[in-house]
Every structure is written in C-alpha cells, then in structure tokens.
C-alpha cells in the first residue's frame, strides 16, 4: 500500500484548456492518451504515429494561481525527431507540440487550439439585422488631375490635393510614403485620372489617402467590426459602401490558456515577467488569422480591409494595445486610458489587412466596464428609453446597464466561464454534437434534448442518424443553463441547489456520486460515446455564476431606487440561445413580465458595426459614456448580500411572481449519502 501511495504522488496533474478538464497521469503518458482518457476534444487521424499533425497542442509554462499550479520547463519530454521532421517539412507554429509525441514529466497546462479540436467551435455571435445610416470614415473618390506643366512647377501629389478640393471640397490631405511611391505610375497609367480611398476619422483634422488606383475603380472597400471577448473573438466583415455584412466568423481567444477569466490573466501578468507581452502577441496573431479566414470565406482580398473597429472589456483592451493590465487587478482599477483611440493597424502588428488600414477603439466607461459595454449602449440606447430597461450582456465577465432617459447606470459582474460550458463535468464549447436545448418531463423525469447541428429532438425519429457524424459529445453553455432550470422545474433539484437521490426524486437517472448525486442526461457508452450528466459540482458552478449576474443587476436597482424593471434585454451569445423562462427559473435576471424579456443578439458586435459604418455614432457614444454612472461591485457590501441570496434557485429572498410555482421540495443528506424527501 505504501508503494502504491508513493507512486500516486508521482503522478502529474494535466489540465486542458479551454475545456478545464484535468486529471493525474503517470510520468511518461503521452498528452494524446491523457486527452482521450479525460474525453478532451483532441483530434488524431494517424493513431498517434506523428504523421497527421492533427493533435497539435500548446503547453503553457509559469505560475498559474487560478489552477494552483506552477509549470516547470521540463513538464513535457524534449522536442523529438518526429516533431522536428514534421515542422521541417510541413511547418508548425513555434511553441506547439504534437500530443502523440509530448509525454508528461510534471504538472502541465495544455491548450487545445481550435484547429486541433474534432468538433470545431461554432461562434454564435452572428450579426443581427440592423438598419445603419451610412457615413463611413473611409470612402472612394474618383478625381481628374491636372497634367504637370513646366510653367507651373507643382508636384503630382499637390495637384491631387488640389483636385480633391476642387471636385469634392476636401480640404487637408496627407499620404504615407509607400503611397507616394505608387502615385506617379498610377496617374500616368490612368491618364491623369485616379481613384483614392480617403479616410477621415471623427477626430482627424486632415483626410488621409489609404490607397489609390489608376482610372475609375469600383473594387471592394471593407471594414472589420471586432468584438474581442474573454472567451471568443467575433468579427463581422462589412462593405463600407452600404453596410452589408459579407461574412461573420469567430475563434476562441487564445489567451484562455493563460487564464479562463480576466483576473486570472491579470494574475498571470503579475506572476510571470513578460506575461502581458505573451498574451498580447497571442491575441494579435489570432485577430490576424481571423481576418485572413473571414476574407477567404468571403472570397475577397485581405488588402480590401481599410478599417477595423474594436470593442472589448478593459483587460482585453489593455492587452490588445500592449498595455500591462496590472493596475486593473487592484483598486482603484485605473485604466491607462478610457477615451476612444485611433491609430494605424500596423501598430497592432496586423498584416492581413491593407497596409494603410486604420483602427478605431470605442471608449471604456470605467475600470471594469469597457468598450464592449459602450458598444451595447450604442446599439440599445438605454438613455433614450421611456421605461426602466435592464440590459445584460452575458459572458465570462457580464456587463450590465440599467436606466432610462433620466439616468443610466452600469457595472460588470465576474460570472466566470461556467456559462460558456467550461468547468462543467460534461461541458464543452458550442460545437456540433453539443447539447444546446433540453426539457425534462416533470412526471417521468425523462429528458429530451437537441444538439447543435440538428433540428431534431432526441426522442424524434431519425435523431440517431442525424447526429451520426458528430455523436452527442457534451453540453454547452445554453444547454447547462436549461438543464439546471429544467431539473428545478421537475423537482430534481431543490431551492438550495441540491440534487435528490433516486428514492427522493423517483428516477434512477439521479445516480449516487460519492456523497452527492448526479442526473444522467445521455448514456452513449454503448456506441463509444460519453455519459453526459449534471453533477452537484455543475449545479454549484452555475449557482455561483448566476448569483454574480443577478447580484450585479440588483445592485444597480438599489442604486437607481427601484424594486422592479419594466423590460429586460439579454445580449451576447446567450441572449439568442436561452429562453427567458429558463433564465428566470434559475434566477439569472430579476422578475419581469416574460414577454418583456427579449433578445438583442450580439449587441456589442452590433455597436461595433454601427461605429464602423457611421462616424457620427462615434461622437455619440463618446458623449454618452460620460453620462453613464459606473457602480463598482467589488467594493459594495450589498453586492455580497445579494450574491448570497441569489445563490438559491431562483432566490432565497426576492419573489418571482411572473414564474409558475416551482416544486416545494428539499433534500437532506446524511453521512451515508442517503436522504429523504421533505415537503414543506
């Protein structure tokens, strides 16, 4: 027994991101083997022979306080000849390893990049339909330029400037050196007629030529509206002539491997010298790759992108700019700058856009309420609302707005990654095969569900064939929210969040798991698939996340002096994928007439598109943010009080009269894990 115990202490802890799955493995275990045993979504076609390269992973080194782990340099075996040969012949990103070749030598954190996942993530921040008045900062202008005259010694550029003033009333024009090199050949090829892409931001004194072509040019002039979130980066490729969205795409934020939430990333920067530089490089590379992908899918050249507009929370904002976010990790949470910013895209090391492309970043509201919240305000305009509206942008870090035309308040609330499916036992990101909808019969306690990639429910004919390609792989954020809410409606979970046993609930699906219980949704082991359950730990993770969200909303209501709201707007990916009823059953949002709880889709992305297509909107939001009053949840004692009350499902104190009555049950457990059902 002693030898067995000693051997167990030598096992190394392996933590996979973004899934959050972890386990201890004997030294010498290949990362691919560890991934398979934990059910981590790591691809492999060649069976671990080092041929296909599908199992590429990215190890992280340094101190990770969130995980309680320090990863040493020798945590994996040395780079070997198989990996070297593959990189030499096919190429591989620096720092990447092959999961089939890298073996565990110590505690390690391993990131599985999107391209190595079998079930690639579905980025659900699609562009919503929105009529936007077009007044872009960049436009195409055709001009006829005077030919040079020996008797009037002016340069070609000066005559271009004069033509723009005479023909378009454009005053004050500049151009970068690389464009001046192209000017004379273009003028002569176009027989003194050229088209210029002219840019003037809302704070620019001069116009700036971004590109030029001989003669009349009607090629695409595009912009990217980018919502840079803690977990995902979503981008919309827009035509700057009419505002059409040509394509939308997204990727996981690669900074997840440094920490799943914002404070974990701030801690990483604090604990690891140069950590902020690592995170900045990672996110810029991801944005560059996303720009290339979105253009390839739309079949347009990346050089057609002349403008980029970014919205992001303050930590993402600073890391994007290359600013150390350490000050955002401690009171008074000071921003390096809160105002809007405009600069060349090359300052962000972006190569997959036009060489002269410009960047605009919306202003932040305060230290923990960023440009993403400002973008939501731009899209939803709470300052013009006649009724009291609560706008909740649900994510790893939730932004909340409350107000009307009299006053608008804002706060952020650290909900964590549980709503994204992370830190959930069967959780995964939104991808084909993930359970996204679920109902539980309150009488039979039997579940039925739907997965991403199929419109059929699990009890409908043809379901097995419809999901044959992907299988049922796990449960994503919207799925776990509905699952917990349905368990409460069906009487499987009591108000405290405790799952009852089979004798208490009347169903064998409530299985004993140590001293607690878990609810079985799907057993796919007969066909080699996973068993998908909701465990007591999953319930607690959702309780913590939803309590933080609700407490933030209630804190704003206290500050506003109201006890109810007239309307609730759910923004972000969750706004489009969870039902208002399930959100209210959980107690994620305050009580409200259910028809008045609506979805705004990706409101932050919509705000970014508005700012991309309309210069006046930039002036508008820059003025509005100064009128929004920020409430700091981190220092408000009432936040903790509301948080504790909101840990119950739906709430220990606040009433929800717009909800149907929930089962009045409670489950008590004794030391043996058995219990009795008690009706009060």
N, C-alpha and C positions, 0 to 999 in steps of 0.2 A: 504494500500500500504506500509506503514511504517513497519507493522508487517511482510509482505512478504519480504521486503528488508533485515530486520534483520535476518529472517530465512535463507535467501540465503547466508548471510555472515557466517553463522554457518556451511554451507556445507563444507565438507573436500575435498581436492584435492587428487585424487588417480591416480598415474602414474604407468603404467605397462611397464616392460621391459621384453624381448628385443623389443617389438613392438613399444614402445614410445607412445602408446595411453593413453589418460588422460581424466579425467572428474571430475566434482564435484558431491558429493553424500551426502545425509542426513546422519547424525550420526546414527549408528546402521545398516547401509546397509551391508549385507554380501559381502565379496570380490567376491564370485562367481556371485552374482547378478550384481555387478558393471562390472565384466568382460563380462557378457552376454550383458549388455546394450551397452557396447563400442565395441562389436564384437571382444573381445580378445579371442585368441585361448586357452581356459582353459577347460580341459576335465572334464566330470562328467557322471557317469553311473547310480548312485543311486538316482539322483534327489535331491541332497543336504541333504541326510539323514545321512551323515557321515559314510557310510558303505564301499563305494568302494575305497576311498582314492585317486581317480584319480585327484582330484582338489588341490593337494598339491602345496603350493606357498612358496616363501621365502621372507619375508619382510626385508627391509634394514633400518637401523637407523643411524642418524648422520646428518651432514651438506652436502648438495648436491648443490654446487654453480651453476652447469650446469642447474639444474631444478629450481633454486631459492627456494629451499625447505629445511627446517630443520625438520627431522622426530624424534619426541619425543618417549620415551619408551612406552608411553601409546597410541600410534597411533592406535592400534588394541585392541579389547577386550581381557581379560585374557584367557589364556590356559584353556580349559574346560574339563569336564569328557569324552565327546565323543572323543576328541583328545587323551586324556590320555589313554583311553581304547584301542584305535587303536594302539598307539605306544607300549603299554604294550603287546598286543597280536601279532601284525604284524611287529612292528618296524617302525621307521620313523627318518630320518636324523635330528639331532639337529638343531633347528632354523626354521625348516619347520612348516607350519601351514596348516590346511585344509581350503580351500577357502570358503566352505559352513558354517564353524563354526566361523571363524575370522570375526568380524564386525568392520566397520570403526568407529574410535573415534577421528581421527585427520588426518592431511596431512600424506600421506604414499607413499612409493615407493615399489612396489611389483614385484618380479621377477617370471616369469612362467618358471620353468625348462623344458628342452626338454621332459622328460618323462610325464609331465602333459599337453603337447600340443596335441590336437586332431590330427593335421596334423604335424607329426614329421618332422623335417627339413631334407632336402636332402643336405648333404655336397657334394659340386660339385667340390672338389679339388681331382679328381681322378688321379691315377698315369698314366703318359704318357709312351708310349713305348720308351725305350731308351737302346741302347747297352752300357753297362758299363764294362770296363775292371776290372775283379775281383782281388783285392788284399786286402782282408778284414783284419782288425786288430785282429779278432778272428778266430781261425781255430781249427779243431780237429786233434789230433796226437795220433797214436797208438804206444806204446812202450813195449818192453820186458825188465823187470827189474831184475837185479841180485838178487838171494836169499841172505838172511843175512848169514853171516859167522862169527863164533865165533872168528876166527883168524884175521878177518878184521872188527873191531868194527865201522861200519858206520851206520847211521840211514836210515830208509826206504826212507825218503824224499831226502836225499843226493844221494842215489842210483837212484832215479827217475831223479834228476837233471843230474846225470852222463849219464843216458840212453838217455835223450833228447839231450845232447851234442854229444854223440857218434852216435846216429841213425838219428838225424835231424839237427845237427850242431847248436843247440840252446844254446846260452851262456847267463847265468844270469837268474835265475828263482826264483820267490817268490810265496808264497801261504798264504792265510789268515788262521787264527787259526781254523775256523769251517771246512775248507777243510782238515787240518792236522788230525782232529779228525776222518775223514772218510777214510783217506789214507790206514791205515793198514788193516782194514777189506776188502777194495776193492782189494788190492794187493793179499791177500790170497784167496779171492773168485775167482779172475781171474787167479789164479795160476801164479802170478808174471807177468801178462800181464794186462795193463790198457790203457784206452783212456782218454786223457786230453783235455779240452777246454783251449787253450792257447791264451792269449791276449798280444799284444804289440802295443800301440798307437804310433803315429808318433813322439812323443817327449819322449817316455819312454826309459830309459836306460836298463831296465830289462823286461823280459817276466813275465806274471802273470798267474798262473793257476786259472781259473774261476770255473771249475767243473771237476769231474773225475768219471769214471765208470769202473767196473771190466771187463776185457777182451776187445773184439772189440765192439765198439759202433757206430751205424750209425744214431742215433736219430737226430732230427732237431736242428739246431743251427741258431737262428733267431736274427734279429735286427729290431728296430723301427726307421723310419725316420719321425720326427715330425715337422710340420710347425705350430708353435704356433702364431696364428694371434690375432688381437684385437677382432675380432668377432667370428672366428671359430678356432678350433684346429683340424687339419687334420693329420692322421697318416697312414703310409704305413708299413705293416709287410713284411719284406724281408727275403728270405733264404740267409744266408751268404756264402753258398757254390757256388751258381750260380747266385745270384742277382734277382731271380724271386720274383715278388710281390704276396704274398699269399693272401693278403686281404688289403683293404683300408677302413677306417672308419673315422668318424669325429663327433664332438659335438660342441655345442655352447660354447664359452668361458664364464664361469660363472661370470667372472669379469664384464660383461656387467651391472650387477645390481649396480655396483659402479660407472659406467660412461660409456657411449657408445663410447667415443673416448679417446685417450691417455691422453690428457691434463686434461680431467675430472677425470681420475683415479689418475693422479698426484695431482690434487686439493683435491681429497678425502683423499689421504695420508697426505697432508698438513693440512687439516682441522680437521681430526679425528685421534687422537693419537692411534697408533696401526693399522691404516687403511691399511698400507702396509702389515702387518702380516696377516690380514684378506684376502687380495687379493692373497697373496702367498699361503695360505692354500687352498683357493678355487680352484686355477688353478692346484695345485699339485694333489688335490683329483680328479679333472676332468681327468687329464692325467692318473692317476692310474686306474680310472674306464674305460677309453678308452682302455687302454692296456688289461684289462680283457675282454672287449667286443670284441675287434678285434681278440683275441685268441679264444674265444668261437665260434665266427662265422667261424673261420678257422679250428676249432676242433684240436687245439694244446694247449699244456700246457703253462701257463704264465712263468713257470720256464725255458722255452726254449729261452726266450729273454735274450741275453747276452750283447747287445749293444743298446744304444739309441743315436741318433744324433738329435740335436735341431737347428732349425733356427727360428729367431724371431726378431721383432723390438726392439730397445733399452729399451723401457719401459717394454715390456713383458720380455725381457732378465733379467732386474734387479729384477722384481717381481718374476720370476721363481727362481732366485738364492736366494731370500730372502733379496735383497738389496733395501733400501729405494730409490725410483726414484726421490726424491725431487729435486736433482741437475739437472735433465733433464727438469725441468719445468721452468728454468730461464737461461739466458745467463751466461756463455759461453756453457751451455748444456754439462757439463762434465760427462763422463762415469766413473763408478768406475773402470772398466777395459774394454779395447777394444779388447784385444787379445783373441785367442781361449782358451777354457777351457776344462779340462778333470778331472773327479772325479768319485767316486762310485755313483751309482744310489741311494743308501740308503741316501746319503746326501740330496736328494730331497724328502725324505720320501716316495719313491715309493716302494710299497710292492708287486705289481702284475707283477714283473719281477724276474729274477734269483737273489738270494741273493748277488751274486758277480758281477752283471751287471755293466757295465761301461757307462759313459755318455761323449759325445763329443759335444761341442757347437762351432759352427763356429764363426769366429771373426766378430766384428762390424766394419763398415767403419768409422763412426763418431757418434756424439751425437744424431742425429735424423735419421741416415741411418744405419740400423742394420745388423744383421747376415742374415736376410731374403734377403736383397739386395745383400749381398755377395754370398748367395746361387744362386740367379738369375744370377749373373755374372759367377759363376762356371758352371752353366748349359748352358748359352747362349754365353759365351766367347766373349764379345764385343771387348776385347783387341786384338783379332785375326781377326777382321772384316776388309775387304778391303774397304767396303763402310761405309758411315755415318749412323749408326743404332741408333734408339731411342727405348729403352726397357721400357715399362710402366707396372709395377705390380700394378693393380688397387685394392684398398681395402679401408678400413676405413682410413688408412694412406697410401698414394701411394708412392712407391719408384720408382724413375726414373733414368735410366742410358742413357748416350749419348756418343758415341765415335766410334773410330776405332782403328787400330793397332798403331796409333800415340799417342792418348790420350783418356782417359775415364773420364767423369765427372759423378757425382751422386748428387741427392738431394732427399728430401722427401717433400711431399705436403699434408697438412691436409684436405683431401677431406670430411671427416666426414662419417656418416653411411647411407646417403641417397642412395648411390649405392647398399647398402645391403637391401633396401626396408624399412629401419627404417625412422621415421619422415615423412613418406608419408601417406596421409589420408587413402588409402586403401592398404597400404603396408604391406608386411609380408616377412618372410624369405622364401628361396626356399624350398617348400614343395608341395606334391601332391595337386592339386587344384589351385595352384598359376599361374596366367597368366605370361608366360615367353616370348612369341612371339606375335607380333601384327602388322597388317598392316591396313591402313585407305585409303579407296578409295578417291582419290583427287577430284572426281566429285560428288559422292553421299555423301561423308563424313561418310560412314558407316564402322565400324570396323569389323575385323575378327581376331580371336586370337587362341592361343594354350595354354594349361595348362600343367604343369608338371604332368606326369603320363599318358598322352595320346598323340598319334601321330596325332590325327585328329584335323582339324581346326574347329572353332565354326560353320561355315556355311556348314560343310560336314555332310552327312547322318550318323547317329549313334553317333554323338558327345554327345548328352544328355545322352545316355545310357553308353557311355564310361566313362563319368565323374560322373556317378550316385552315386558312393560310396563316392566321396570326395566333389562333387559340385565344383563351381567356387568360391574360397574363398577370393581372393585378388590378388595383383600384386607384384611380386618380383623385385629384382634389375634390372635384364636384361629386364624385362617387362616394367618397368617405363622408362628406357632409350629409348627403342624402341618406346614407346607410345609418349613421348615428341618429338622425332625426326620425327615420322610419322605425328604428329599434325602440325609440322613446314612444312613438305613437302606438306601436304594437305591444307595449308593456314588457319588453325585454330588458329595458334599462330604466332605472328609477330616477327620480329628480336629482339625486346626488351623483348620478353617472355610473352607478354600479350595475354590472350585468348579472342577471339572475342565473341560477343553475337550472338544469333540466326539470327538476321536480317543482321548482318555483314558477317557471315560465311555461311548462307544458310542452317543451320541444327538445328533442335530443340534439338539435342544432346548437344549443347552448352547452358547450363542452367544457369539462374541467381543464384548467390550465394552471397547474400549481395550486395556489390558494385562491385563485380567481377563476373567471370563466371567459370563454371567447365564443362568438357567434359565427357559425360556418355559413358562408355565402355560396361557395362553389368548391367542389372537390374534383380536380382534374387529374388526379394521380393515376387513374386507370388508363389515360392516354398520354402519360408522361408530363402532364401539366402540374401547376401548383395547387395547393389547398389555399383558398383565399378566405381569411377570417377577419373579423373585427375583434381585437383583443381589448382587455381592460386598459392596457397601456395606450392603445389607439384612442380610446374614449378620452383618457386624461389629456392626451396631446391636443385633441380637438377642443376640449373644455378650456384649456389654457389659452389657445388661440382665439376662440370666440369670446372669451371673457375679456381679453385685452381689447378686442374690437368694440365690444359693447360698452366697456368702461370708458373708452375714449369718447364715444358718442354721448353717453350720459354726462360726462364731464362738461362737454360743450353745452348740453341742455341746461345744466346747472348754471353755467356762466351766462347763458342767454336768459335765464329765469323762466324757462318753460318746462312743462312736465310731459308734453306730447309734441309730436311733429305732424304736419299735415301731409307730407309726402316724403318718400324715401327713394333715392336713386342709387342703384347698385351699379358701380362702374368697374372696369377692368375685366379680365378674362372670366372671373366668377360671375360678374353681373349678367353675362349672357348664358351661363350654363347651370345656375342653381335656381330653383323655384323660390319665389318669395315665401311660400308657406314653409318650406324646409328651413330657410334661413331664420324664420320667426320661431319655429318649433325649437330650434337649437338655442335661440336667444342671442343670435348674432347681431340683430338690429332691434331697436325699440319697437314697441307695439304700434301698429298703424293699420288703417283700413287696407286690406290686401290688394285691392285694385289700384291703390295709390302707391304701391311698391313696384317700381318699373326698372327696366334695364337700360343702361346707356351704352352698353358695349365698352369698347376701349376708348373711354373719354379722353384719357391722356394722349393717346395717339391721334384722336380727332383734333384736340387742341394744337398738337404739333403740326398737323396738316393745315389748319387754319392759319397759323403763324407763317407757314411756308408759303402759302398762296396769297397772303394779304398783309402788306406792310403796316397798314393802319391798325391791324389786330395786335401787332407787336407793341405799338404805342398804348393801345387799350389795356393789355394785360400788365404792362409796366406800371400803369397808373393804378390798376385795380389791386395789385399785390400790396400796395402801401395802405390800402383801406381795409385789408383783411387782418383781423386781430388774431395772433397766434397764442394758443394756450399750451403750456408745457406740461405734458402728462408726467414727466419724470420727477417733478418736484411738487405736484399737487397731492396732498394727503387723501383727498376724496377719490382720486383715481384708484387707490388701493382698496378703499371701501367698496366702490362699485365693482372692482375686479373680483373680490371675494364673493359678493352677492351673485355676480354673473357666472360664477363657476358652476352653479346649479343649472339644470336644464328644465325650462328655459331661464329661470331666475329665482333666487331664494326670496326676493322681496317684491320686485316690480311685477305688476299684473299685466296680463296679455289678453284683454277682453275680446280682441278680434280673432283669437285662436279657438278652435274647438277644444273642449275639455280633454286633457291628456289623462291616461290611466293613473289612478291614485294608488300606486304601489310603491313599496320599498323592500329592499332585500338586505337582510342581515346575515353576516357570515360569522361562523365560529372558527376556532383554531384548525378544525379539520377541513375547512373549505366548504362545508355543507351549510345550509341555511334554511330559512322558512320564509314564506311569502306572507306579508302582513298588509291588510287593507285598513286604512285609517278612516 
